[in-house]
């Protein structure tokens, strides 16, 4: 679809006689196709973009000069005829960082422009750490990822940060009940100063939904709900293939629906949300309840049933509103999907006109940080197109 619009632009600008703009469009078209189908020959690129071979060759020369593309060495052993020259996109021409900033830990992932992980680092933090010190940990994790990945900071094109809370379009955390002192923190602005690149901030459930569509069970799904289930509950919404954040960034904050009922059911399975001193004990108790429920123990099954009833009520409210194709269940309880999904479905079947397909997250515990990487890659993709176009002028 991108290439059809590019062809239209090419045709329009041939008529207007704007060679500079044409060259920009050509370079962007060739770069986009090269990223999607590396390695490729000039003939491959010409066929895919609808451009002439000389035009493609000129665009490739520009991209090589700017470091975005490179020619592959000839395959060894070929002696008959002159082999076609092959080119590939240089994924190491830029990098992105993704962060999962949580109450107990900060995770960072450094990736190249193909999304391949170069290095990751995790730092455990005091749950009561104030905002300034937690942001300092993010900066430290970034430094470690770059140093151990042997990547110069100047090659960073974008960074994505996922946080538990409501995020404004400018990257300000407007509300977080999880991270102490984060309400009103201008996170994007503060991190941009130290990372020297654009920083994009989003809610953790939205990030998880992005990751599931990128690497999980929702690859071909345009309308989905990602339920991030653990000590907190939130939802990431993707509608028409794009994250739906709402007017104020608060879309999917389903944990605010009947919070007292949710807290009672959650505490029976997971323990209190904020009592850090007994977190390990609560985890062991949760694992015991899940194990007992799988074995058919009546009280454990009842706790799971009650928990799923509340989850289903929230899922029903969203399903009747947006009619998604798929609901993905992930987060801290994603590993218990065999217990959760059938029970959620049973409750939803009694209330929905059409119950969406239900699936366990295929990305697992890395969903939030990988979603932050995807958020950064989306920004880097756009920046890359702009740079390729600018350098082709």
Secondary structure per residue as TSV (DSSP state, phi and psi in degrees):
chain	resnum	aa	ss	phi	psi
A	1	X	-	360.0	-37.0
A	2	X	H	-59.7	-41.0
A	3	X	H	-74.3	-28.9
A	4	X	H	-63.6	-43.0
A	5	X	H	-66.7	-35.8
A	6	X	H	-65.3	-40.6
A	7	X	H	-60.1	-40.7
A	8	X	H	-63.5	-41.0
A	9	X	H	-64.9	-40.9
A	10	X	H	-59.9	-46.4
A	11	X	H	-62.2	-43.4
A	12	X	H	-62.7	-41.8
A	13	X	H	-80.9	-20.3
A	14	X	H	-64.2	-37.7
A	15	X	H	-71.9	-33.1
A	16	X	H	-86.0	-11.2
A	17	X	T	67.4	50.7
A	18	X	-	-115.4	84.9
A	19	X	H	-63.1	-34.1
A	20	X	H	-64.8	-46.4
A	21	X	H	-66.1	-37.9
A	22	X	H	-59.3	-42.8
A	23	X	H	-65.4	-37.8
A	24	X	H	-60.4	-50.0
A	25	X	H	-61.7	-41.9
A	26	X	H	-62.8	-45.2
A	27	X	H	-62.6	-42.4
A	28	X	H	-64.4	-40.9
A	29	X	H	-63.9	-45.0
A	30	X	H	-66.6	-42.7
A	31	X	H	-61.7	-43.8
A	32	X	H	-61.1	-43.7
A	33	X	H	-69.6	-38.3
A	34	X	H	-64.0	-38.8
A	35	X	H	-64.5	-36.5
A	36	X	H	-78.6	-25.0
A	37	X	H	-139.9	34.1
A	38	X	-	-67.6	144.5
A	39	X	S	-79.6	159.7
A	40	X	E	-146.1	150.7
A	41	X	E	-91.4	170.1
A	42	X	H	-60.1	-38.8
A	43	X	H	-64.2	-41.3
A	44	X	H	-59.3	-46.4
A	45	X	H	-68.5	-37.6
A	46	X	H	-64.4	-43.0
A	47	X	H	-65.3	-39.5
A	48	X	H	-74.8	-33.5
A	49	X	H	-96.0	-18.0
A	50	X	-	79.9	10.8
A	51	X	-	-93.3	159.7
A	52	X	-	-72.9	158.9
A	53	X	H	-60.8	-45.7
A	54	X	H	-60.4	-36.3
A	55	X	H	-65.7	-42.9
A	56	X	H	-63.3	-41.9
A	57	X	H	-62.3	-40.9
A	58	X	H	-65.1	-40.5
A	59	X	H	-65.0	-41.7
A	60	X	H	-62.1	-41.0
A	61	X	H	-60.7	-41.5
A	62	X	H	-62.1	-44.3
A	63	X	H	-67.0	-37.4
A	64	X	H	-65.9	-42.8
A	65	X	H	-60.2	-35.8
A	66	X	T	-88.2	-2.7
A	67	X	T	89.5	6.6
A	68	X	S	-86.6	-19.4
A	69	X	E	-137.5	163.7
A	70	X	E	-151.0	153.5
A	71	X	E	-89.6	136.0
A	72	X	-	-80.7	147.7
A	73	X	-	-66.2	151.1
A	74	X	-	-61.8	144.6
A	75	X	-	-66.1	132.9
A	76	X	T	-67.5	147.7
A	77	X	T	92.9	-10.3
A	78	X	-	-88.3	121.7
A	79	X	-	-124.7	-12.8
A	80	X	S	-95.8	117.9
A	81	X	S	73.8	168.7
A	82	X	-	-87.5	120.0
A	83	X	-	-69.9	147.2
A	84	X	-	-66.8	138.8
A	85	X	-	-73.5	135.7
A	86	X	E	-117.7	144.8
A	87	X	E	-127.3	154.4
A	88	X	E	-140.0	155.7
A	89	X	E	-76.0	135.0
A	90	X	-	-87.6	95.2
A	91	X	G	-66.2	-19.1
A	92	X	G	-89.6	12.1
A	93	X	G	-80.9	-8.2
A	94	X	-	-164.3	165.2
A	95	X	E	-142.6	161.6
A	96	X	E	-132.1	158.6
A	97	X	E	-120.1	142.3
A	98	X	E	-127.3	140.2
A	99	X	E	-130.0	138.6
A	100	X	E	-110.0	106.8
A	101	X	E	-100.3	105.2
A	102	X	-	-114.3	-176.7
A	103	X	S	-71.4	-35.9
A	104	X	S	-105.5	-14.1
A	105	X	E	-158.3	159.8
A	106	X	E	-124.5	125.0
A	107	X	E	-114.9	135.0
A	108	X	E	-125.2	142.4
A	109	X	E	-130.6	127.8
A	110	X	E	-100.0	129.4
A	111	X	E	-136.5	153.9
A	112	X	E	-83.0	-175.3
A	113	X	T	-76.1	-4.5
A	114	X	T	-95.9	1.3
A	115	X	-	83.7	7.9
A	116	X	-	-77.2	130.4
A	117	X	E	-69.1	131.5
A	118	X	E	-98.8	-41.7
A	119	X	E	-161.2	150.0
A	120	X	E	-133.9	152.8
A	121	X	E	-147.8	140.3
A	122	X	E	-126.8	135.3
A	123	X	E	-125.9	125.2
A	124	X	E	-76.1	141.9
A	125	X	-	-132.0	157.4
A	126	X	-	-66.3	126.6
A	127	X	T	-56.9	-26.1
A	128	X	T	-93.0	9.2
A	129	X	-	-56.9	135.4
A	130	X	-	-75.3	171.9
A	131	X	H	-61.5	-46.4
A	132	X	H	-60.7	-43.6
A	133	X	H	-70.5	-34.6
A	134	X	H	-69.2	-38.3
A	135	X	H	-65.4	-36.4
A	136	X	H	-62.4	-34.9
A	137	X	H	-65.5	-41.0
A	138	X	H	-58.6	-45.3
A	139	X	H	-62.3	-40.4
A	140	X	H	-64.8	-42.0
A	141	X	H	-62.8	-40.7
A	142	X	H	-60.5	-45.2
A	143	X	H	-61.3	-42.4
A	144	X	H	-65.0	-42.5
A	145	X	H	-61.5	-44.3
A	146	X	H	-67.0	-43.8
A	147	X	H	-65.7	-46.9
A	148	X	H	-76.7	-22.6
A	149	X	H	-86.6	-4.5
A	150	X	T	56.7	47.0
A	151	X	-	-118.9	129.2
A	152	X	-	-73.1	140.5
A	153	X	G	-58.3	-27.8
A	154	X	G	-66.1	-17.3
A	155	X	G	-87.2	-4.1
A	156	X	E	-70.0	128.5
A	157	X	E	-102.9	-27.3
A	158	X	E	-169.1	160.4
A	159	X	E	-135.1	143.5
A	160	X	E	-117.2	140.8
A	161	X	E	-131.1	127.8
A	162	X	E	-109.0	135.1
A	163	X	E	-135.8	153.0
A	164	X	S	-81.9	98.4
A	165	X	S	164.8	-177.9
A	166	X	E	-94.5	131.9
A	167	X	E	-122.5	130.5
A	168	X	-	-78.2	161.4
A	169	X	T	-57.4	-26.0
A	170	X	T	-87.1	8.5
A	171	X	S	85.0	15.5
A	172	X	E	-89.1	131.3
A	173	X	E	-80.8	105.6
A	174	X	E	-81.2	-28.6
A	175	X	E	-155.4	126.8
A	176	X	-	-142.5	118.5
A	177	X	S	-88.6	-0.6
A	178	X	S	-102.3	-42.6
A	179	X	S	-98.7	116.5
A	180	X	T	-60.9	128.4
A	181	X	T	77.6	15.2
A	182	X	-	-93.4	-8.7
A	183	X	T	-63.1	122.5
A	184	X	T	85.6	2.0
A	185	X	E	-69.4	125.1
A	186	X	E	-84.6	76.4
A	187	X	H	-65.7	-45.9
A	188	X	H	-59.0	-47.4
A	189	X	H	-62.0	-41.4
A	190	X	H	-68.9	-37.7
A	191	X	H	-78.0	-30.0
A	192	X	H	-60.8	-32.7
A	193	X	H	-63.8	-38.0
A	194	X	H	-91.6	-30.3
A	195	X	H	-87.2	-17.3
A	196	X	-	58.8	37.3
A	197	X	S	-153.5	168.3
A	198	X	E	-67.9	139.6
A	199	X	E	-121.5	133.1
A	200	X	E	-121.0	128.6
A	201	X	E	-115.0	139.6
A	202	X	E	-147.3	164.4
A	203	X	E	-65.2	147.8
A	204	X	H	-64.7	-35.6
A	205	X	H	-68.6	-37.9
A	206	X	H	-62.4	-42.1
A	207	X	H	-62.2	-42.6
A	208	X	H	-62.5	-38.5
A	209	X	H	-63.7	-41.5
A	210	X	H	-59.1	-44.5
A	211	X	H	-64.2	-39.0
A	212	X	H	-66.8	-34.0
A	213	X	H	-76.2	-26.4
A	214	X	H	-81.4	-48.9
A	215	X	H	-127.1	5.9
A	216	X	S	-116.7	-146.2
A	217	X	T	-82.4	-5.0
A	218	X	T	-108.8	25.0
A	219	X	T	-56.6	-36.6
A	220	X	T	-107.4	15.8
A	221	X	-	-102.5	129.0
A	222	X	S	-92.6	-27.5
A	223	X	S	-126.0	112.3
A	224	X	E	-148.7	159.4
A	225	X	E	-119.0	131.2
A	226	X	E	-108.3	116.1
A	227	X	E	-91.0	113.4
A	228	X	E	-92.9	104.9
A	229	X	E	-114.3	125.2
A	230	X	S	-170.5	-137.3
A	231	X	S	-64.6	-26.8
A	232	X	S	-115.5	164.5
A	233	X	E	-129.8	131.4
A	234	X	E	-147.3	170.2
A	235	X	E	-136.8	136.8
A	236	X	E	-103.8	132.8
A	237	X	E	-113.7	131.2
A	238	X	E	-120.8	120.5
A	239	X	E	-125.4	127.7
A	240	X	T	61.7	28.2
A	241	X	T	82.5	3.6
A	242	X	E	-125.5	147.1
A	243	X	E	-64.2	131.1
A	244	X	-	-103.2	111.9
A	245	X	-	-101.3	-17.4
A	246	X	-	83.5	172.5
A	247	X	T	-60.2	-43.1
A	248	X	T	-109.8	12.3
A	249	X	S	81.8	10.9
A	250	X	-	-103.8	9.8
A	251	X	T	-61.2	137.1
A	252	X	T	89.7	4.5
A	253	X	-	-79.4	63.3
A	254	X	G	-74.7	-14.1
A	255	X	G	-63.5	-14.8
A	256	X	G	-84.5	-7.9
A	257	X	T	-78.4	119.7
A	258	X	T	46.2	59.3
A	259	X	H	-61.9	-32.7
A	260	X	H	-64.2	-43.5
A	261	X	H	-64.1	-42.1
A	262	X	H	-61.7	-43.7
A	263	X	H	-62.9	-41.4
A	264	X	H	-63.4	-45.3
A	265	X	H	-69.9	-38.1
A	266	X	H	-65.8	-43.0
A	267	X	H	-63.5	-33.4
A	268	X	H	-65.8	-33.4
A	269	X	H	-95.5	-39.2
A	270	X	H	-114.9	-13.3
A	271	X	-	88.3	171.9
A	272	X	-	-58.8	150.1
A	273	X	S	-77.0	-20.2
A	274	X	S	-124.4	-1.0
A	275	X	-	-84.9	89.8
A	276	X	G	-65.5	-31.8
A	277	X	G	-66.3	-20.8
A	278	X	G	-114.3	18.5
A	279	X	H	-60.6	-43.0
A	280	X	H	-63.4	-41.8
A	281	X	H	-63.2	-41.3
A	282	X	H	-61.9	-40.6
A	283	X	H	-61.1	-43.5
A	284	X	H	-63.9	-39.6
A	285	X	H	-65.1	-41.9
A	286	X	H	-60.4	-46.1
A	287	X	H	-60.9	-37.1
A	288	X	H	-67.2	-42.8
A	289	X	H	-62.5	-44.1
A	290	X	H	-62.5	-44.7
A	291	X	H	-62.3	-42.5
A	292	X	H	-65.0	-37.7
A	293	X	H	-65.5	-39.5
A	294	X	H	-63.5	-30.1
A	295	X	T	-83.8	-5.1
A	296	X	T	92.4	10.8
A	297	X	-	-62.4	129.1
A	298	X	H	-60.2	-48.9
A	299	X	H	-65.5	-40.3
A	300	X	H	-64.6	-41.3
A	301	X	H	-62.5	-39.9
A	302	X	H	-63.8	-41.4
A	303	X	H	-62.2	-44.0
A	304	X	H	-63.8	-43.6
A	305	X	H	-59.6	-46.7
A	306	X	H	-63.7	-40.3
A	307	X	H	-62.4	-45.7
A	308	X	H	-67.8	-29.4
A	309	X	H	-61.2	-43.8
A	310	X	H	-67.9	-43.2
A	311	X	H	-56.4	-44.5
A	312	X	H	-64.7	-38.4
A	313	X	H	-60.5	-41.4
A	314	X	H	-67.8	-41.9
A	315	X	H	-65.3	-36.5
A	316	X	H	-63.0	-45.1
A	317	X	H	-57.7	-42.9
A	318	X	H	-73.4	-38.1
A	319	X	H	-64.0	-42.8
A	320	X	H	-67.8	-18.2
A	321	X	H	-89.5	-44.8
A	322	X	H	-116.9	-9.5
A	323	X	-	51.5	62.8
A	324	X	-	-75.0	158.9
A	325	X	S	-76.9	-34.0
A	326	X	E	-142.2	142.5
A	327	X	E	-118.9	123.7
A	328	X	E	-105.0	132.9
A	329	X	E	-107.1	121.4
A	330	X	E	-143.0	-165.8
A	331	X	S	97.4	-160.7
A	332	X	T	-62.1	-25.5
A	333	X	T	-102.8	12.3
A	334	X	G	-58.5	-30.2
A	335	X	G	-70.8	-11.8
A	336	X	G	-103.2	23.6
A	337	X	H	-59.2	-30.3
A	338	X	H	-62.1	-27.7
A	339	X	H	-88.2	-37.9
A	340	X	H	-76.4	-47.7
A	341	X	H	-60.3	-48.6
A	342	X	H	-61.0	-36.5
A	343	X	H	-72.8	-41.2
A	344	X	H	-60.9	-44.2
A	345	X	H	-61.4	-42.3
A	346	X	H	-61.0	-43.7
A	347	X	H	-67.0	-39.6
A	348	X	H	-69.6	-36.2
A	349	X	H	-57.7	-30.4
A	350	X	T	-81.1	-8.6
A	351	X	T	-124.8	-20.6
A	352	X	-	-98.7	146.2
A	353	X	S	-65.6	-38.5
A	354	X	S	-145.5	117.5
A	355	X	-	-78.7	125.7
A	356	X	-	-63.9	163.4
A	357	X	E	-64.1	139.5
A	358	X	E	-111.7	137.3
A	359	X	E	-146.2	149.6
A	360	X	E	-79.9	147.4
A	361	X	-	-59.7	134.4
A	362	X	S	-91.8	-10.8
A	363	X	S	-90.7	-31.1
A	364	X	G	74.9	-143.8
A	365	X	G	-68.5	-15.1
A	366	X	G	-88.3	1.7
A	367	X	H	-57.6	-44.1
A	368	X	H	-67.1	-46.5
A	369	X	H	-70.8	-35.8
A	370	X	H	-67.8	-32.9
A	371	X	H	-64.9	-35.6
A	372	X	H	-65.5	-38.3
A	373	X	H	-62.1	-43.9
A	374	X	H	-63.8	-38.4
A	375	X	H	-59.2	-43.7
A	376	X	H	-68.3	-39.7
A	377	X	H	-63.7	-38.7
A	378	X	H	-58.9	-41.7
A	379	X	H	-69.2	-39.7
A	380	X	H	-65.4	-36.4
A	381	X	H	-57.9	-46.5
A	382	X	H	-67.0	-41.6
A	383	X	H	-63.4	-37.3
A	384	X	H	-65.1	-42.3
A	385	X	H	-62.9	-40.8
A	386	X	H	-66.2	-41.9
A	387	X	H	-66.6	-41.6
A	388	X	H	-62.1	-40.3
A	389	X	H	-67.6	-40.6
A	390	X	H	-65.5	-43.5
A	391	X	H	-73.8	-14.3
A	392	X	T	-85.7	-7.4
A	393	X	-	-67.4	360.0
